[in-house]
Amino acid sequence: MFRAVIFDFDGVITDSEILHLRSFNHVLSQFNFELGVKEYYKDYLGLSDRDLFCELIKKQILKVPADSVDKFLEQKKHAFEMLASTDGKIIDGVRDFLILLEKIISRRRFVRGRY
C-alpha cells in the first residue's frame, strides 16, 4: 500500500516550459528583446525567474538597474497565470492516474517550487 507519491509537476503533470518562455518574452517585449526557444532551453532552463532576469542584466542584455527585477517578477507571474489559465494543458493520462491515486491514497497534498 502506498502512503505517499511524490513527483515533479512540470514535465509530469504538465509541460509549462513554453508558457514560462512566452511569459518571459511578454516582459522582455517592453525592451524590444525576445529569447529564442533554443537559447532559452540551452542557456536559461533551470534558472529561477529571478536568476534569469539577473543574468540578462549582468550580460547587459537588459540595461536596467538590478532593483527592477522585482517589478519584472510580478509582470512575469501575471503573464504566466494568464497563459496557464488559457493555454495550459495536462499531459495525457495524468487525470486518470490522479483518479487512481485518489482511490489508493486518501490524503493528497500539492506543492510547488518558488519563483
N, C-alpha and C positions, 0 to 999 in steps of 0.2 A: 504494500500500500504506500502510495506517495504521501509525504507530509508537506512537500513544497516543490514547486517547479519555478526555476529562475531562468529567464532568457533575455537576451538583449532585444530592445524594442526595434531599433532601426535595422532593417535587413532581415528581421524575423517576422515581426508583425506587419510592418510597412516599410517601404523604401522611400524615405523622405529626403534623401540627399539632394535630389534635383530641386526639391522645394526650398531647401536651405540655400542652394546656389541662386535660385531665382530671387529669394528674399535678399541675399547679399547684393545682387545686382540691382534690385529695386533701390536700395540705399545708395549704392555706388553711382547710379544713373545721374544723381544731382551733381556729380563731378565729371560727367561725360566719360565714365570708365566702366568697363564690363569685364568680369572674369570669364574666360572661356571654360568650357567643360573640361577639356584636357588639363588646362592649367590648374583649375580648382582641384581636380582629383589627384594630380601629381604633386602640387605644392602646398595645398591648404587643407585637404581632407584630414580629419583627425584633430585639427586645432579647435579650441573653443572659439566661440564667436568673438570674444574679447581679444584673444590672441591673433585671430585673423585680421581684425581691424588694426591692431597694434603693429602687426607685421607689415601691412600696407603703408602705415605711417612711417615705420622705420625704413622701409625701402624707398620712401618719398614718392610712392605712387599716389598716396593721398597727402597733399601738402596742407595739413591742418594741425592744430595743437592736439597733443595727446589727450587733453581733457575733453575732447569731442567724442571720445569713444562711448561714453555712457549714453549720449544722445543717439548715436548710431545703433547701439544695442537695443534701445527702445523702438527705434524705427524698424529694425530688422525683426524684432519679436512680433510687432504688429503685422508686418508684411507676411511673416511665416504663418501666423494664426489665420490670416485671411486666406492664404493659399491652401493651408491644410484643411480648412473647412469646405473649400470648393473643389480642390484637386487631389486631396489625399485619398489614397486607396489602400485597402487592406490586402495583403498578399493572399492569393488563392489558397484555400484550405485552412487558414488561420481561424476563421469564425467557427468551423466545425470542430477544430481542435480545442478551442476555448470552451465550447459547449460540452465536449467530452470531459475536459478537466473539471468543469463545474460539477459533474456527477461524481468525480473521484475525490476532489478536494473541496471541502465546504467553505473554507476561508480563503479569500483572494485579496491580494494587495498589488497595486501597481506603483512602480517607482520610475523616476526618470533622472537623467543626469542634469547637471546645471549648465546654464549657458556660459 
